[in-house]
Amino acid sequence: MKKFVYTLFIAFWASVGTLVLVNMLVPDAAEQAPQRVQEPTETARYSLSEVTKHATLEDCWMVIEGTVYDVSDYVPRHPAPPSVLEPWCGREATEGMRTKGEDSDHSARAWRMLERYRVGGLEPSRRD
């Protein structure tokens, strides 16, 4: 009986150690995201009508808090199914980011990830 308990104990800790090691070695999906070739300039401004031209999952731009993001590359990696993002493509999506459709804000990490998808700002005259 002692051998059995000892074997289970070793197997348990070996499994835990393996999981910790794998978690440390596998890069985050956010780190695997392709880097943009051209960084947006501070002066890039888009009208809401321009953003509405990018309303598909393959070409998905969103306006979040007055900033325009091209999240097309991220859609396949988003934890929720693409159908959750689709209604927000090509439009003002601050509500979706703030509530996730159920009064639950996205994590601080998700907000930080947005920066790599920024393409510019929304024209001030079109915000309201």
MOPAC internal coordinates of N, CA, C and O (Angstrom, degrees):
PM7 1SCF
backbone

  N    0.0000 0     0.00 0     0.00 0    0    0    0
  C    1.4495 1     0.00 0     0.00 0    1    0    0
  C    1.5352 1   111.45 1     0.00 0    2    1    0
  O    1.2310 1   120.41 1   141.68 1    3    2    1
  N    1.3388 1   116.81 1   -38.32 1    3    2    1
  C    1.4561 1   120.05 1   179.58 1    5    3    2
  C    1.5210 1   110.76 1   -63.59 1    6    5    3
  O    1.2310 1   120.26 1   142.26 1    7    6    5
  N    1.3316 1   117.10 1   -37.74 1    7    6    5
  C    1.4652 1   120.44 1   178.71 1    9    7    6
  C    1.5242 1   110.41 1   -63.00 1   10    9    7
  O    1.2310 1   120.56 1   139.03 1   11   10    9
  N    1.3084 1   116.54 1   -40.97 1   11   10    9
  C    1.4693 1   121.61 1  -179.41 1   13   11   10
  C    1.5318 1   110.56 1   -63.53 1   14   13   11
  O    1.2310 1   120.27 1   132.52 1   15   14   13
  N    1.3206 1   117.10 1   -47.48 1   15   14   13
  C    1.4649 1   121.72 1   179.43 1   17   15   14
  C    1.5349 1   109.85 1   -63.76 1   18   17   15
  O    1.2310 1   120.60 1   136.86 1   19   18   17
  N    1.3235 1   116.46 1   -43.14 1   19   18   17
  C    1.4606 1   120.57 1   178.46 1   21   19   18
  C    1.5339 1   110.55 1   -61.43 1   22   21   19
  O    1.2310 1   120.00 1   137.30 1   23   22   21
  N    1.3281 1   117.61 1   -42.70 1   23   22   21
  C    1.4677 1   122.41 1   179.10 1   25   23   22
  C    1.5273 1   110.32 1   -63.29 1   26   25   23
  O    1.2310 1   120.16 1   136.31 1   27   26   25
  N    1.3249 1   117.30 1   -43.69 1   27   26   25
  C    1.4728 1   120.70 1   177.15 1   29   27   26
  C    1.5304 1   110.99 1   -62.71 1   30   29   27
  O    1.2310 1   120.45 1   138.62 1   31   30   29
  N    1.3113 1   116.74 1   -41.38 1   31   30   29
  C    1.4575 1   121.63 1   179.39 1   33   31   30
  C    1.5300 1   110.52 1   -60.98 1   34   33   31
  O    1.2310 1   120.04 1   132.14 1   35   34   33
  N    1.3121 1   117.53 1   -47.86 1   35   34   33
  C    1.4663 1   122.15 1   179.53 1   37   35   34
  C    1.5325 1   110.31 1   -64.82 1   38   37   35
  O    1.2310 1   120.15 1   137.14 1   39   38   37
  N    1.3330 1   117.31 1   -42.86 1   39   38   37
  C    1.4674 1   121.10 1   179.88 1   41   39   38
  C    1.5275 1   110.88 1   -62.93 1   42   41   39
  O    1.2310 1   120.29 1   138.38 1   43   42   41
  N    1.3292 1   117.06 1   -41.62 1   43   42   41
  C    1.4558 1   121.01 1   179.20 1   45   43   42
  C    1.5304 1   110.77 1   -60.75 1   46   45   43
  O    1.2310 1   119.91 1   129.34 1   47   46   45
  N    1.3339 1   117.77 1   -50.66 1   47   46   45
  C    1.4562 1   120.82 1  -177.58 1   49   47   46
  C    1.5242 1   112.23 1   -69.57 1   50   49   47
  O    1.2310 1   120.20 1   149.76 1   51   50   49
  N    1.3129 1   117.21 1   -30.24 1   51   50   49
  C    1.4666 1   119.85 1   175.17 1   53   51   50
  C    1.5249 1   109.83 1   -66.47 1   54   53   51
  O    1.2310 1   120.68 1   140.23 1   55   54   53
  N    1.3330 1   116.31 1   -39.77 1   55   54   53
  C    1.4750 1   120.42 1   178.01 1   57   55   54
  C    1.5223 1   110.84 1   -65.30 1   58   57   55
  O    1.2310 1   120.46 1   134.93 1   59   58   57
  N    1.3191 1   116.73 1   -45.07 1   59   58   57
  C    1.4629 1   120.72 1   178.94 1   61   59   58
  C    1.5257 1   109.89 1   -60.88 1   62   61   59
  O    1.2310 1   120.47 1   133.96 1   63   62   61
  N    1.3208 1   116.71 1   -46.04 1   63   62   61
  C    1.4627 1   120.49 1   179.07 1   65   63   62
  C    1.5107 1   112.57 1   -61.14 1   66   65   63
  O    1.2310 1   120.35 1   139.95 1   67   66   65
  N    1.3291 1   116.93 1   -40.05 1   67   66   65
  C    1.4656 1   121.27 1   178.03 1   69   67   66
  C    1.5231 1   110.73 1   -63.37 1   70   69   67
  O    1.2310 1   120.37 1   135.28 1   71   70   69
  N    1.3301 1   116.90 1   -44.72 1   71   70   69
  C    1.4679 1   120.17 1   179.57 1   73   71   70
  C    1.5238 1   111.72 1   -62.67 1   74   73   71
  O    1.2310 1   120.47 1   138.40 1   75   74   73
  N    1.3158 1   116.70 1   -41.60 1   75   74   73
  C    1.4708 1   120.30 1   178.85 1   77   75   74
  C    1.5281 1   110.04 1   -64.24 1   78   77   75
  O    1.2310 1   120.44 1   135.88 1   79   78   77
  N    1.3016 1   116.76 1   -44.12 1   79   78   77
  C    1.4591 1   120.99 1  -179.93 1   81   79   78
  C    1.5247 1   112.10 1   -63.55 1   82   81   79
  O    1.2310 1   120.58 1   135.29 1   83   82   81
  N    1.3185 1   116.49 1   -44.71 1   83   82   81
  C    1.4700 1   120.52 1   178.97 1   85   83   82
  C    1.5208 1   109.99 1   -62.84 1   86   85   83
  O    1.2310 1   120.10 1   137.74 1   87   86   85
  N    1.3249 1   117.42 1   -42.26 1   87   86   85
  C    1.4627 1   121.20 1   179.53 1   89   87   86
  C    1.5286 1   111.14 1   -61.73 1   90   89   87
  O    1.2310 1   120.27 1   144.47 1   91   90   89
  N    1.3180 1   117.10 1   -35.53 1   91   90   89
  C    1.4602 1   120.34 1   179.59 1   93   91   90
  C    1.5267 1   111.82 1   -75.41 1   94   93   91
  O    1.2310 1   119.84 1   149.15 1   95   94   93
  N    1.3148 1   117.92 1   -30.85 1   95   94   93
  C    1.4568 1   121.32 1  -175.34 1   97   95   94
  C    1.5224 1   114.35 1   -86.88 1   98   97   95
  O    1.2310 1   120.25 1   150.57 1   99   98   97
  N    1.3252 1   117.12 1   -29.43 1   99   98   97
  C    1.4661 1   120.36 1  -178.39 1  101   99   98
  C    1.5171 1   108.92 1   -82.48 1  102  101   99
  O    1.2310 1   119.59 1   -57.60 1  103  102  101
  N    1.3357 1   118.39 1   122.40 1  103  102  101
  C    1.4668 1   120.39 1  -178.94 1  105  103  102
  C    1.5275 1   110.84 1   -69.47 1  106  105  103
  O    1.2310 1   122.07 1   -27.99 1  107  106  105
  N    1.3161 1   113.65 1   152.01 1  107  106  105
  C    1.4613 1   121.12 1   175.76 1  109  107  106
  C    1.5165 1   110.80 1   -62.95 1  110  109  107
  O    1.2310 1   120.25 1   -29.86 1  111  110  109
  N    1.3341 1   117.13 1   150.14 1  111  110  109
  C    1.4612 1   120.60 1   175.21 1  113  111  110
  C    1.5259 1   110.18 1   -59.42 1  114  113  111
  O    1.2310 1   120.41 1   144.67 1  115  114  113
  N    1.3285 1   116.82 1   -35.33 1  115  114  113
  C    1.4658 1   120.15 1   179.61 1  117  115  114
  C    1.5189 1   111.18 1   -64.78 1  118  117  115
  O    1.2310 1   120.49 1   145.26 1  119  118  117
  N    1.3380 1   116.68 1   -34.74 1  119  118  117
  C    1.4560 1   119.68 1   179.50 1  121  119  118
  C    1.5203 1   111.70 1   -74.96 1  122  121  119
  O    1.2310 1   120.11 1   158.04 1  123  122  121
  N    1.3401 1   117.39 1   -21.96 1  123  122  121
  C    1.4511 1   121.66 1  -179.70 1  125  123  122
  C    1.5215 1   111.99 1   -84.52 1  126  125  123
  O    1.2310 1   120.37 1   170.18 1  127  126  125
  N    1.3250 1   116.91 1    -9.82 1  127  126  125
  C    1.4612 1   120.04 1  -177.85 1  129  127  126
  C    1.5219 1   109.87 1   -58.99 1  130  129  127
  O    1.2310 1   120.89 1   -43.02 1  131  130  129
  N    1.3235 1   115.90 1   136.98 1  131  130  129
  C    1.4683 1   118.30 1  -179.88 1  133  131  130
  C    1.5213 1   110.96 1   -64.12 1  134  133  131
  O    1.2310 1   121.24 1   -37.40 1  135  134  133
  N    1.3080 1   115.24 1   142.60 1  135  134  133
  C    1.4549 1   120.28 1   178.69 1  137  135  134
  C    1.5190 1   109.73 1   -81.56 1  138  137  135
  O    1.2310 1   121.00 1   -38.42 1  139  138  137
  N    1.2959 1   115.69 1   141.58 1  139  138  137
  C    1.4515 1   120.80 1   179.31 1  141  139  138
  C    1.5313 1   109.58 1   -70.58 1  142  141  139
  O    1.2310 1   120.95 1   -40.41 1  143  142  141
  N    1.3202 1   115.79 1   139.59 1  143  142  141
  C    1.4601 1   120.58 1   179.81 1  145  143  142
  C    1.5125 1   110.11 1   -71.76 1  146  145  143
  O    1.2310 1   120.57 1   138.68 1  147  146  145
  N    1.3235 1   116.52 1   -41.32 1  147  146  145
  C    1.4580 1   120.58 1  -177.28 1  149  147  146
  C    1.5155 1   108.92 1  -118.25 1  150  149  147
  O    1.2310 1   120.56 1   -57.68 1  151  150  149
  N    1.3013 1   116.54 1   122.32 1  151  150  149
  C    1.4500 1   121.20 1   177.62 1  153  151  150
  C    1.5333 1   109.24 1   -76.27 1  154  153  151
  O    1.2310 1   120.37 1   -40.19 1  155  154  153
  N    1.3321 1   116.90 1   139.81 1  155  154  153
  C    1.4593 1   118.51 1   178.50 1  157  155  154
  C    1.5229 1   110.92 1   -68.69 1  158  157  155
  O    1.2310 1   120.94 1   -30.52 1  159  158  157
  N    1.2783 1   115.80 1   149.48 1  159  158  157
  C    1.4540 1   120.01 1   178.01 1  161  159  158
  C    1.5191 1   108.88 1   -89.49 1  162  161  159
  O    1.2310 1   121.05 1   -20.14 1  163  162  161
  N    1.2935 1   115.59 1   159.86 1  163  162  161
  C    1.4594 1   120.51 1   178.81 1  165  163  162
  C    1.5298 1   111.50 1   -64.20 1  166  165  163
  O    1.2310 1   119.95 1   154.97 1  167  166  165
  N    1.3253 1   117.69 1   -25.03 1  167  166  165
  C    1.4597 1   120.65 1  -175.54 1  169  167  166
  C    1.5329 1   113.18 1   -92.47 1  170  169  167
  O    1.2310 1   119.31 1   176.09 1  171  170  169
  N    1.3245 1   118.92 1    -3.91 1  171  170  169
  C    1.4679 1   119.45 1   179.69 1  173  171  170
  C    1.5252 1   108.95 1   -64.04 1  174  173  171
  O    1.2310 1   121.11 1   -58.39 1  175  174  173
  N    1.3153 1   115.49 1   121.61 1  175  174  173
  C    1.4663 1   121.57 1  -179.80 1  177  175  174
  C    1.5139 1   108.70 1  -129.61 1  178  177  175
  O    1.2310 1   120.75 1   -40.27 1  179  178  177
  N    1.3302 1   116.16 1   139.73 1  179  178  177
  C    1.4630 1   121.74 1  -179.21 1  181  179  178
  C    1.5185 1   109.38 1  -128.87 1  182  181  179
  O    1.2310 1   121.56 1   -36.72 1  183  182  181
  N    1.3137 1   114.62 1   143.28 1  183  182  181
  C    1.4554 1   119.14 1   175.44 1  185  183  182
  C    1.5273 1   108.26 1   -82.31 1  186  185  183
  O    1.2310 1   120.69 1   -20.06 1  187  186  185
  N    1.3145 1   116.29 1   159.94 1  187  186  185
  C    1.4564 1   119.70 1   177.72 1  189  187  186
  C    1.5269 1   110.47 1   -63.05 1  190  189  187
  O    1.2310 1   120.22 1   148.43 1  191  190  189
  N    1.3427 1   117.18 1   -31.57 1  191  190  189
  C    1.4663 1   119.58 1   177.82 1  193  191  190
  C    1.5327 1   110.83 1   -66.69 1  194  193  191
  O    1.2310 1   119.79 1   147.34 1  195  194  193
  N    1.3364 1   118.01 1   -32.66 1  195  194  193
  C    1.4694 1   120.80 1   175.23 1  197  195  194
  C    1.5287 1   110.15 1   -68.21 1  198  197  195
  O    1.2310 1   120.51 1   138.80 1  199  198  197
  N    1.3232 1   116.63 1   -41.20 1  199  198  197
  C    1.4652 1   120.91 1   179.66 1  201  199  198
  C    1.5314 1   110.38 1   -63.07 1  202  201  199
  O    1.2310 1   120.01 1   142.55 1  203  202  201
  N    1.3179 1   117.59 1   -37.45 1  203  202  201
  C    1.4725 1   119.78 1  -178.60 1  205  203  202
  C    1.5230 1   113.19 1   -65.05 1  206  205  203
  O    1.2310 1   120.06 1   163.88 1  207  206  205
  N    1.3226 1   117.50 1   -16.12 1  207  206  205
  C    1.4697 1   120.81 1   176.78 1  209  207  206
  C    1.5304 1   111.70 1   -74.90 1  210  209  207
  O    1.2310 1   120.48 1   170.75 1  211  210  209
  N    1.3137 1   116.69 1    -9.25 1  211  210  209
  C    1.4649 1   122.59 1  -177.22 1  213  211  210
  C    1.5320 1   108.40 1  -116.21 1  214  213  211
  O    1.2310 1   120.71 1  -114.65 1  215  214  213
  N    1.3221 1   116.24 1    65.35 1  215  214  213
  C    1.4623 1   121.29 1  -170.80 1  217  215  214
  C    1.5244 1   114.23 1  -116.22 1  218  217  215
  O    1.2310 1   120.20 1  -153.43 1  219  218  217
  N    1.3236 1   117.22 1    26.57 1  219  218  217
  C    1.4673 1   119.80 1   176.47 1  221  219  218
  C    1.5245 1   108.98 1  -118.32 1  222  221  219
  O    1.2310 1   120.21 1   -15.71 1  223  222  221
  N    1.3117 1   117.20 1   164.29 1  223  222  221
  C    1.4610 1   120.13 1   179.04 1  225  223  222
  C    1.5249 1   112.09 1   -64.49 1  226  225  223
  O    1.2310 1   120.62 1   150.29 1  227  226  225
  N    1.3324 1   116.43 1   -29.71 1  227  226  225
  C    1.4613 1   120.71 1   179.67 1  229  227  226
  C    1.5262 1   112.00 1   -78.58 1  230  229  227
  O    1.2310 1   120.29 1   158.60 1  231  230  229
  N    1.3109 1   117.05 1   -21.40 1  231  230  229
  C    1.4604 1   123.52 1  -179.38 1  233  231  230
  C    1.5254 1   106.95 1  -140.79 1  234  233  231
  O    1.2310 1   120.89 1  -102.56 1  235  234  233
  N    1.3216 1   115.91 1    77.44 1  235  234  233
  C    1.4581 1   122.17 1  -169.11 1  237  235  234
  C    1.5191 1   111.78 1  -111.71 1  238  237  235
  O    1.2310 1   121.12 1   -74.43 1  239  238  237
  N    1.3378 1   115.47 1   105.57 1  239  238  237
  C    1.4532 1   121.77 1   173.34 1  241  239  238
  C    1.5165 1   108.08 1  -105.30 1  242  241  239
  O    1.2310 1   120.80 1   -34.59 1  243  242  241
  N    1.3198 1   116.07 1   145.41 1  243  242  241
  C    1.4613 1   121.97 1   177.73 1  245  243  242
  C    1.5227 1   109.25 1  -136.27 1  246  245  243
  O    1.2310 1   121.01 1   -30.65 1  247  246  245
  N    1.3232 1   115.68 1   149.35 1  247  246  245
  C    1.4605 1   121.14 1   172.65 1  249  247  246
  C    1.5206 1   106.71 1  -105.56 1  250  249  247
  O    1.2310 1   121.08 1   -59.04 1  251  250  249
  N    1.3200 1   115.54 1   120.96 1  251  250  249
  C    1.4592 1   120.91 1   178.73 1  253  251  250
  C    1.5195 1   107.84 1  -128.47 1  254  253  251
  O    1.2310 1   121.63 1   -62.96 1  255  254  253
  N    1.3215 1   114.49 1   117.04 1  255  254  253
  C    1.4629 1   121.94 1  -178.56 1  257  255  254
  C    1.5196 1   112.61 1    50.87 1  258  257  255
  O    1.2310 1   120.71 1  -135.79 1  259  258  257
  N    1.3283 1   116.25 1    44.21 1  259  258  257
  C    1.4610 1   121.72 1   174.46 1  261  259  258
  C    1.5162 1   115.37 1    81.65 1  262  261  259
  O    1.2310 1   119.84 1  -176.99 1  263  262  261
  N    1.3168 1   117.91 1     3.01 1  263  262  261
  C    1.4587 1   122.25 1   178.51 1  265  263  262
  C    1.5160 1   109.16 1  -113.78 1  266  265  263
  O    1.2310 1   120.40 1   -38.12 1  267  266  265
  N    1.3252 1   116.83 1   141.88 1  267  266  265
  C    1.4735 1   122.12 1  -178.10 1  269  267  266
  C    1.5252 1   108.61 1   -97.93 1  270  269  267
  O    1.2310 1   121.29 1   -49.49 1  271  270  269
  N    1.3339 1   115.14 1   130.51 1  271  270  269
  C    1.4600 1   122.04 1  -179.80 1  273  271  270
  C    1.5208 1   109.98 1  -124.41 1  274  273  271
  O    1.2310 1   120.76 1   -41.41 1  275  274  273
  N    1.3259 1   116.15 1   138.59 1  275  274  273
  C    1.4674 1   122.03 1   172.45 1  277  275  274
  C    1.5258 1   106.25 1  -103.23 1  278  277  275
  O    1.2310 1   120.56 1   -80.40 1  279  278  277
  N    1.3303 1   116.53 1    99.60 1  279  278  277
  C    1.4670 1   121.38 1  -175.74 1  281  279  278
  C    1.5309 1   112.27 1   -98.86 1  282  281  279
  O    1.2310 1   120.38 1  -165.09 1  283  282  281
  N    1.3232 1   116.88 1    14.91 1  283  282  281
  C    1.4746 1   121.33 1  -177.87 1  285  283  282
  C    1.5278 1   112.39 1   -52.39 1  286  285  283
  O    1.2310 1   120.13 1   135.39 1  287  286  285
  N    1.3223 1   117.36 1   -44.61 1  287  286  285
  C    1.4636 1   121.13 1  -178.43 1  289  287  286
  C    1.5256 1   112.62 1   -68.57 1  290  289  287
  O    1.2310 1   120.55 1   155.59 1  291  290  289
  N    1.3388 1   116.56 1   -24.41 1  291  290  289
  C    1.4621 1   120.21 1  -176.63 1  293  291  290
  C    1.5253 1   112.98 1   -87.16 1  294  293  291
  O    1.2310 1   119.74 1   157.63 1  295  294  293
  N    1.3211 1   118.11 1   -22.37 1  295  294  293
  C    1.4688 1   121.76 1  -175.13 1  297  295  294
  C    1.5344 1   112.67 1   -48.28 1  298  297  295
  O    1.2310 1   118.73 1   131.61 1  299  298  297
  N    1.3324 1   120.03 1   -48.39 1  299  298  297
  C    1.4689 1   118.67 1  -178.59 1  301  299  298
  C    1.5323 1   113.84 1   -66.89 1  302  301  299
  O    1.2310 1   119.73 1   159.42 1  303  302  301
  N    1.3337 1   118.11 1   -20.58 1  303  302  301
  C    1.4564 1   121.47 1  -178.94 1  305  303  302
  C    1.5209 1   113.66 1   -96.07 1  306  305  303
  O    1.2310 1   120.14 1   172.30 1  307  306  305
  N    1.3216 1   117.34 1    -7.70 1  307  306  305
  C    1.4591 1   120.53 1  -178.75 1  309  307  306
  C    1.5260 1   109.20 1   -62.75 1  310  309  307
  O    1.2310 1   119.85 1   -42.69 1  311  310  309
  N    1.3382 1   117.88 1   137.31 1  311  310  309
  C    1.4656 1   120.15 1  -177.55 1  313  311  310
  C    1.5326 1   114.15 1   -60.70 1  314  313  311
  O    1.2310 1   120.25 1   147.67 1  315  314  313
  N    1.3173 1   117.13 1   -32.33 1  315  314  313
  C    1.4655 1   119.83 1   178.42 1  317  315  314
  C    1.5364 1   108.87 1   -86.54 1  318  317  315
  O    1.2310 1   119.99 1   -19.68 1  319  318  317
  N    1.3106 1   117.63 1   160.32 1  319  318  317
  C    1.4702 1   119.98 1   178.54 1  321  319  318
  C    1.5316 1   111.34 1   -61.82 1  322  321  319
  O    1.2310 1   119.88 1   -28.03 1  323  322  321
  N    1.3282 1   117.84 1   151.97 1  323  322  321
  C    1.4714 1   121.08 1  -179.90 1  325  323  322
  C    1.5304 1   112.85 1   -54.85 1  326  325  323
  O    1.2310 1   120.05 1   150.51 1  327  326  325
  N    1.3145 1   117.51 1   -29.49 1  327  326  325
  C    1.4664 1   120.24 1  -179.12 1  329  327  326
  C    1.5304 1   112.03 1   -61.56 1  330  329  327
  O    1.2310 1   120.24 1   157.78 1  331  330  329
  N    1.3226 1   117.14 1   -22.22 1  331  330  329
  C    1.4663 1   120.75 1   177.83 1  333  331  330
  C    1.5277 1   110.43 1   -73.08 1  334  333  331
  O    1.2310 1   120.32 1   143.98 1  335  334  333
  N    1.3199 1   116.99 1   -36.02 1  335  334  333
  C    1.4683 1   121.23 1  -179.12 1  337  335  334
  C    1.5191 1   113.00 1   -81.11 1  338  337  335
  O    1.2310 1   120.42 1   149.03 1  339  338  337
  N    1.3072 1   116.79 1   -30.97 1  339  338  337
  C    1.4621 1   121.37 1  -171.46 1  341  339  338
  C    1.5305 1   114.57 1   -52.05 1  342  341  339
  O    1.2310 1   118.71 1   136.08 1  343  342  341
  N    1.3367 1   120.07 1   -43.92 1  343  342  341
  C    1.4723 1   118.48 1  -179.72 1  345  343  342
  C    1.5246 1   114.05 1   -63.22 1  346  345  343
  O    1.2310 1   120.09 1   161.31 1  347  346  345
  N    1.3288 1   117.43 1   -18.69 1  347  346  345
  C    1.4622 1   121.33 1  -177.79 1  349  347  346
  C    1.5176 1   112.48 1   -93.48 1  350  349  347
  O    1.2310 1   119.47 1   169.33 1  351  350  349
  N    1.3126 1   118.61 1   -10.67 1  351  350  349
  C    1.4586 1   121.45 1  -179.45 1  353  351  350
  C    1.5310 1   110.08 1   -67.84 1  354  353  351
  O    1.2310 1   120.70 1   -45.44 1  355  354  353
  N    1.3220 1   116.27 1   134.56 1  355  354  353
  C    1.4565 1   121.18 1   176.94 1  357  355  354
  C    1.5084 1   114.44 1    77.62 1  358  357  355
  O    1.2310 1   120.21 1  -158.57 1  359  358  357
  N    1.3259 1   117.21 1    21.43 1  359  358  357
  C    1.4713 1   118.41 1  -178.90 1  361  359  358
  C    1.5245 1   111.78 1  -154.69 1  362  361  359
  O    1.2310 1   121.25 1    -1.38 1  363  362  361
  N    1.3086 1   115.22 1   178.62 1  363  362  361
  C    1.4621 1   122.84 1   175.14 1  365  363  362
  C    1.5275 1   107.31 1   -67.47 1  366  365  363
  O    1.2310 1   120.41 1   -57.82 1  367  366  365
  N    1.3303 1   116.82 1   122.18 1  367  366  365
  C    1.4615 1   121.15 1  -172.79 1  369  367  366
  C    1.5330 1   113.36 1  -124.21 1  370  369  367
  O    1.2310 1   120.28 1  -163.09 1  371  370  369
  N    1.3270 1   117.06 1    16.91 1  371  370  369
  C    1.4584 1   119.60 1  -179.97 1  373  371  370
  C    1.5204 1   110.82 1   -58.13 1  374  373  371
  O    1.2310 1   120.28 1   137.39 1  375  374  373
  N    1.3136 1   117.06 1   -42.61 1  375  374  373
  C    1.4690 1   120.76 1   179.61 1  377  375  374
  C    1.5335 1   111.04 1   -58.48 1  378  377  375
  O    1.2310 1   120.52 1   135.43 1  379  378  377
  N    1.3231 1   116.62 1   -44.57 1  379  378  377
  C    1.4580 1   120.53 1   179.41 1  381  379  378
  C    1.5241 1   112.13 1   -62.59 1  382  381  379
  O    1.2310 1   120.67 1   140.81 1  383  382  381
  N    1.3135 1   116.33 1   -39.19 1  383  382  381
  C    1.4652 1   120.38 1   179.71 1  385  383  382
  C    1.5293 1   110.58 1   -70.93 1  386  385  383
  O    1.2310 1   120.70 1   141.29 1  387  386  385
  N    1.3177 1   116.27 1   -38.71 1  387  386  385
  C    1.4675 1   120.92 1  -178.26 1  389  387  386
  C    1.5307 1   113.15 1   -75.44 1  390  389  387
  O    1.2310 1   119.83 1   149.67 1  391  390  389
  N    1.3273 1   117.93 1   -30.33 1  391  390  389
  C    1.4673 1   119.69 1  -172.84 1  393  391  390
  C    1.5235 1   115.02 1  -115.84 1  394  393  391
  O    1.2310 1   119.41 1   162.65 1  395  394  393
  N    1.3199 1   118.74 1   -17.35 1  395  394  393
  C    1.4621 1   122.40 1  -173.66 1  397  395  394
  C    1.5328 1   110.77 1    51.04 1  398  397  395
  O    1.2310 1   120.94 1  -154.51 1  399  398  397
  N    1.3292 1   115.82 1    25.49 1  399  398  397
  C    1.4588 1   120.69 1   179.08 1  401  399  398
  C    1.5148 1   114.21 1    77.65 1  402  401  399
  O    1.2310 1   120.18 1  -178.99 1  403  402  401
  N    1.3153 1   117.25 1     1.01 1  403  402  401
  C    1.4626 1   118.94 1  -177.63 1  405  403  402
  C    1.5281 1   113.41 1  -148.65 1  406  405  403
  O    1.2310 1   120.34 1  -143.38 1  407  406  405
  N    1.3032 1   116.95 1    36.62 1  407  406  405
  C    1.4722 1   122.30 1   177.76 1  409  407  406
  C    1.5231 1   113.39 1    58.29 1  410  409  407
  O    1.2310 1   119.99 1  -141.79 1  411  410  409
  N    1.3210 1   117.62 1    38.21 1  411  410  409
  C    1.4561 1   122.13 1   178.33 1  413  411  410
  C    1.5233 1   108.10 1  -134.54 1  414  413  411
  O    1.2310 1   120.81 1   -68.64 1  415  414  413
  N    1.3143 1   116.05 1   111.36 1  415  414  413
  C    1.4706 1   121.57 1  -177.78 1  417  415  414
  C    1.5300 1   110.62 1   -65.75 1  418  417  415
  O    1.2310 1   120.92 1   -28.51 1  419  418  417
  N    1.3409 1   115.84 1   151.49 1  419  418  417
  C    1.4608 1   120.01 1   173.40 1  421  419  418
  C    1.5332 1   109.27 1   -66.90 1  422  421  419
  O    1.2310 1   120.51 1   -19.24 1  423  422  421
  N    1.2932 1   116.62 1   160.76 1  423  422  421
  C    1.4663 1   121.94 1  -178.98 1  425  423  422
  C    1.5278 1   110.54 1   -69.42 1  426  425  423
  O    1.2310 1   121.63 1   -16.25 1  427  426  425
  N    1.3252 1   114.48 1   163.75 1  427  426  425
  C    1.4713 1   120.04 1   176.02 1  429  427  426
  C    1.5251 1   109.57 1   -60.81 1  430  429  427
  O    1.2310 1   120.31 1   144.35 1  431  430  429
  N    1.2997 1   117.02 1   -35.65 1  431  430  429
  C    1.4635 1   121.33 1   178.83 1  433  431  430
  C    1.5336 1   110.52 1   -62.57 1  434  433  431
  O    1.2310 1   120.48 1   137.16 1  435  434  433
  N    1.3183 1   116.68 1   -42.84 1  435  434  433
  C    1.4660 1   120.51 1   179.13 1  437  435  434
  C    1.5305 1   110.23 1   -62.39 1  438  437  435
  O    1.2310 1   120.20 1   139.15 1  439  438  437
  N    1.3135 1   117.23 1   -40.85 1  439  438  437
  C    1.4630 1   120.70 1   178.10 1  441  439  438
  C    1.5270 1   110.73 1   -63.94 1  442  441  439
  O    1.2310 1   120.29 1   140.64 1  443  442  441
  N    1.3347 1   117.06 1   -39.36 1  443  442  441
  C    1.4739 1   120.02 1   178.38 1  445  443  442
  C    1.5296 1   111.01 1   -67.10 1  446  445  443
  O    1.2310 1   120.31 1   142.92 1  447  446  445
  N    1.3117 1   117.01 1   -37.08 1  447  446  445
  C    1.4659 1   121.44 1  -179.41 1  449  447  446
  C    1.5269 1   111.71 1   -62.22 1  450  449  447
  O    1.2310 1   120.57 1   150.69 1  451  450  449
  N    1.3129 1   116.51 1   -29.31 1  451  450  449
  C    1.4639 1   120.35 1  -178.48 1  453  451  450
  C    1.5212 1   112.54 1   -55.28 1  454  453  451
  O    1.2310 1   120.58 1   144.09 1  455  454  453
  N    1.3118 1   116.50 1   -35.91 1  455  454  453
  C    1.4742 1   120.75 1  -173.74 1  457  455  454
  C    1.5230 1   112.68 1   -55.09 1  458  457  455
  O    1.2310 1   119.94 1   143.30 1  459  458  457
  N    1.3248 1   117.71 1   -36.70 1  459  458  457
  C    1.4679 1   118.68 1  -177.95 1  461  459  458
  C    1.5296 1   112.31 1   -70.91 1  462  461  459
  O    1.2310 1   119.74 1   168.20 1  463  462  461
  N    1.3250 1   118.11 1   -11.80 1  463  462  461
  C    1.4587 1   121.64 1   179.97 1  465  463  462
  C    1.5342 1   112.39 1  -104.80 1  466  465  463
  O    1.2310 1   120.41 1  -176.42 1  467  466  465
  N    1.3325 1   116.83 1     3.58 1  467  466  465
  C    1.4648 1   121.33 1  -178.04 1  469  467  466
  C    1.5250 1   110.29 1   -67.79 1  470  469  467
  O    1.2310 1   121.06 1   -48.84 1  471  470  469
  N    1.3302 1   115.58 1   131.16 1  471  470  469
  C    1.4630 1   119.95 1   175.79 1  473  471  470
  C    1.5174 1   111.95 1  -114.35 1  474  473  471
  O    1.2310 1   120.03 1   167.66 1  475  474  473
  N    1.3186 1   117.56 1   -12.34 1  475  474  473
  C    1.4573 1   120.36 1   179.23 1  477  475  474
  C    1.5168 1   111.47 1   160.06 1  478  477  475
  O    1.2310 1   121.67 1    16.02 1  479  478  477
  N    1.3221 1   114.41 1  -163.98 1  479  478  477
  C    1.4565 1   120.14 1  -179.81 1  481  479  478
  C    1.5180 1   111.26 1  -113.26 1  482  481  479
  O    1.2310 1   121.32 1   -15.16 1  483  482  481
  N    1.3026 1   115.08 1   164.84 1  483  482  481
  C    1.4584 1   121.02 1   175.32 1  485  483  482
  C    1.5173 1   108.06 1   -84.44 1  486  485  483
  O    1.2310 1   120.47 1   -43.34 1  487  486  485
  N    1.3201 1   116.70 1   136.66 1  487  486  485
  C    1.4713 1   120.01 1   178.50 1  489  487  486
  C    1.5195 1   108.71 1   -55.77 1  490  489  487
  O    1.2310 1   120.08 1   -49.61 1  491  490  489
  N    1.3345 1   117.45 1   130.39 1  491  490  489
  C    1.4636 1   120.50 1  -177.45 1  493  491  490
  C    1.5211 1   113.94 1   -54.35 1  494  493  491
  O    1.2310 1   120.19 1   143.02 1  495  494  493
  N    1.3138 1   117.24 1   -36.98 1  495  494  493
  C    1.4613 1   119.86 1  -177.79 1  497  495  494
  C    1.5251 1   112.10 1   -69.76 1  498  497  495
  O    1.2310 1   119.70 1   166.03 1  499  498  497
  N    1.3175 1   118.18 1   -13.97 1  499  498  497
  C    1.4612 1   122.45 1  -177.03 1  501  499  498
  C    1.5208 1   113.67 1  -104.74 1  502  501  499
  O    1.2310 1   119.72 1   178.80 1  503  502  501
  N    1.3085 1   118.14 1    -1.20 1  503  502  501
  C    1.4652 1   120.21 1  -176.10 1  505  503  502
  C    1.5132 1   112.42 1   -69.18 1  506  505  503
  O    1.2310 1   119.39 1   142.75 1  507  506  505
  N    1.3104 1   118.77 1   -37.25 1  507  506  505
  C    1.4770 1   121.35 1  -174.41 1  509  507  506
  C    1.4947 1   112.57 1   -87.88 1  510  509  507
  O    1.2310 1   120.10 1   180.00 1  511  510  509

